[in-house]
Amino acid sequence: MKGWLKGQWRNGSIFKRTTLDKRNRRRKKKAGLEEDLNTAAFSENDAVKSGTWERKQVKAVKRRLIGIIEETQRRGGQEELAEENNSQDLEKASLYEYYGSILRASNDSQLVQEHLHTILSLAYKGPLEVKGIASALGLAATRHLQDVLKVLENFNEKALENNDDDNQGLLLGTLLFCYGHVAMTIGDQVLPVTDAIASKMITILGASPLDKNLKRTFLVVVLMLLEAIVVTGKAQSLELLMKGPLVECLIFVLEEEPSCTLDDRMCQDSMLIMAELRYCA
């Protein structure tokens, strides 16, 4: 056996085989590295394509949505087009939901925030846009809650600064409804942000406390927030720090309005909210 090994070593067979094995290992390693690089390159290219496609999608949806809004505004006074307007309203609602769904699926935070600003700016188009805007933001919030809250905060600041804006009441009402809709759609995520949302709602009401429409929206949205908390099944363990200020706002809404101007629905909502607040710590 030793003689055979010695012979193999002398004629270089072992050396050649060892060298060949090393070369094969290097080839395999290189091939594996190239495969990894190709995979990474493909993934990167795929990500770029995905981002480009997302931007094209939201651009197309935005263009169509604005087109429908402007067409509806032009023709809104024509009774003979009521049926056509109804179909456009349905398409518009679907587009808002589609818009929100695209943003929810996106991994691009900058893209999400950019188009959330675009969606909120549609509030200037009129009160018919509020429900669609809130729906889109609610969908996006299920995956991008912090982005949604950041955009709402920025929009809130701008709305509060424009005291002379004729649309301020509409903008504030839109913001309120958006906060309520977001709370209703984010599930258990609502618990750690409940006080922050309640605080924003109180600030918005305080910006125009004599606006009766804003008061009505405030009552509806507080109910939405409380319902969102109750649905989690953790209302009794939640320490709601803004409970006192919320009650004060409700009392203000009831006391500041003469009894003759308060309809039964408004009073019932206020009483219901106060009853619901008992279940929060």
Secondary structure as GFF3:
##gff-version 3
##sequence-region A 1 281
A	DSSP	alpha_helix	2	10	.	.	.	ID=ss1
A	DSSP	alpha_helix	13	75	.	.	.	ID=ss2
A	DSSP	three_ten_helix	79	81	.	.	.	ID=ss3
A	DSSP	alpha_helix	82	105	.	.	.	ID=ss4
A	DSSP	alpha_helix	109	121	.	.	.	ID=ss5
A	DSSP	three_ten_helix	122	125	.	.	.	ID=ss6
A	DSSP	three_ten_helix	127	129	.	.	.	ID=ss7
A	DSSP	alpha_helix	130	161	.	.	.	ID=ss8
A	DSSP	alpha_helix	168	185	.	.	.	ID=ss9
A	DSSP	three_ten_helix	187	189	.	.	.	ID=ss10
A	DSSP	alpha_helix	190	207	.	.	.	ID=ss11
A	DSSP	alpha_helix	212	231	.	.	.	ID=ss12
A	DSSP	three_ten_helix	235	237	.	.	.	ID=ss13
A	DSSP	alpha_helix	243	256	.	.	.	ID=ss14
A	DSSP	three_ten_helix	259	261	.	.	.	ID=ss15
A	DSSP	alpha_helix	264	277	.	.	.	ID=ss16
###
